[in-house]
Amino acid sequence: MSESLESLMSRLQAEYLDEIPARLDEIRMEMAALATEQSGAKDRLGVLFHRLAGSAGAYGFGDVTVCCRRAEGALEQSPSPEVVNQLQDLIKQIEAAFAAGPTTFPIAP
């Protein structure tokens, strides 16, 4: 008997959420690198936010996608203490959005 689409999406969302702590840790590590002006940190961080924005949207976490897109926009500016603070606030919002659960319909597999 095949798994229902709703059951499948619930299982896939749960698996996705299991990966989120590691993905957020990776973002935090790059944030530390950005704060200390390490070469390439800005680009690596941009890629991480971009990937998270896409995957979050696919799994129904639209609010996460919005925050990630804002973070990508902030990264277009020269790194400064203000930009770092803005990014740190956005990371907190991303964490809260994941904790709140999906807000949009996920894209079916």
Phi and psi in degrees as a GROMACS rama.xvg file:
@    title "Ramachandran Plot"
@    xaxis  label "Phi"
@    yaxis  label "Psi"
@TYPE xy
-86.4061  151.793  SER-2
-73.0169  137.884  GLU-3
-67.896  155.045  SER-4
-59.7037  -41.6624  LEU-5
-63.4247  -43.0799  GLU-6
-64.9124  -42.1337  SER-7
-61.5195  -46.0048  LEU-8
-64.9382  -38.1752  MET-9
-62.3255  -42.9096  SER-10
-65.6113  -43.1043  ARG-11
-65.373  -39.051  LEU-12
-62.6493  -41.8199  GLN-13
-62.8074  -42.2651  ALA-14
-63.8424  -40.8799  GLU-15
-62.2323  -45.9375  TYR-16
-62.9081  -29.4973  LEU-17
-63.5801  -27.8962  ASP-18
-82.4226  -18.5991  GLU-19
-62.6092  -42.9843  ILE-20
-55.6025  -41.7422  PRO-21
-67.0659  -38.5836  ALA-22
-67.0881  -39.2686  ARG-23
-69.1882  -35.1083  LEU-24
-62.2242  -39.7304  ASP-25
-63.6119  -41.3232  GLU-26
-63.3421  -42.7929  ILE-27
-62.9089  -38.6821  ARG-28
-63.1993  -41.6144  MET-29
-70.7768  -29.8828  GLU-30
-63.4187  -42.3244  MET-31
-62.7503  -39.7952  ALA-32
-65.4587  -39.1752  ALA-33
-64.7389  -42.9372  LEU-34
-63.0032  -29.0462  ALA-35
-99.5675  13.3598  THR-36
59.5121  36.7864  GLU-37
-71.1269  141.143  GLN-38
-59.6438  131.762  SER-39
84.2299  -8.33198  GLY-40
-61.6556  -40.9078  ALA-41
-61.2328  -44.4379  LYS-42
-67.0148  -44.5511  ASP-43
-62.1342  -40.7678  ARG-44
-65.1153  -40.2687  LEU-45
-59.7749  -41.8301  GLY-46
-64.3124  -42.698  VAL-47
-63.002  -44.1428  LEU-48
-65.6668  -39.2696  PHE-49
-62.8441  -46.6618  HIS-50
-64.5949  -41.9849  ARG-51
-65.3774  -38.6432  LEU-52
-58.728  -45.6931  ALA-53
-67.8379  -47.8116  GLY-54
-67.9368  -38.4618  SER-55
-61.8932  -43.241  ALA-56
-62.2121  -39.8902  GLY-57
-64.3507  -29.0074  ALA-58
-98.5788  7.86174  TYR-59
93.8898  10.2064  GLY-60
-100.084  68.5504  PHE-61
-60.1928  -35.4109  GLY-62
-65.855  -33.5536  ASP-63
-65.4137  -43.1824  VAL-64
-58.3315  -44.1124  THR-65
-59.7958  -46.5288  VAL-66
-63.7985  -40.6488  CYS-67
-65.07  -38.6927  CYS-68
-65.6377  -37.3701  ARG-69
-63.887  -40.2735  ARG-70
-63.7601  -41.6395  ALA-71
-59.5353  -40.8015  GLU-72
-64.1439  -41.3933  GLY-73
-63.4951  -34.0407  ALA-74
-71.2648  -12.6871  LEU-75
-72.7688  -16.0637  GLU-76
-87.2734  163.51  GLN-77
-67.5009  136.521  SER-78
-57.59  132.722  PRO-79
-149.868  167.194  SER-80
-57.5172  -34.6669  PRO-81
-66.4316  -42.1569  GLU-82
-66.0314  -42.9734  VAL-83
-60.2215  -43.957  VAL-84
-62.8335  -41.5134  ASN-85
-61.5676  -43.5992  GLN-86
-65.1666  -39.7483  LEU-87
-63.4255  -39.5344  GLN-88
-63.671  -40.981  ASP-89
-65.5705  -36.4094  LEU-90
-63.1821  -40.8138  ILE-91
-62.2282  -39.9102  LYS-92
-66.5728  -36.502  GLN-93
-63.6228  -45.9507  ILE-94
-58.59  -44.428  GLU-95
-65.4491  -37.7331  ALA-96
-67.2454  -39.5176  ALA-97
-65.084  -41.2445  PHE-98
-63.6971  -33.23  ALA-99
-73.2244  -22.868  ALA-100
98.0244  176.16  GLY-101
-62.5238  145.694  PRO-102
-119.306  -10.7312  THR-103
-133.074  168.007  THR-104
-72.4925  132.932  PHE-105
-69.6453  158.675  PRO-106
-81.1005  127.883  ILE-107
-63.7977  145.563  ALA-108
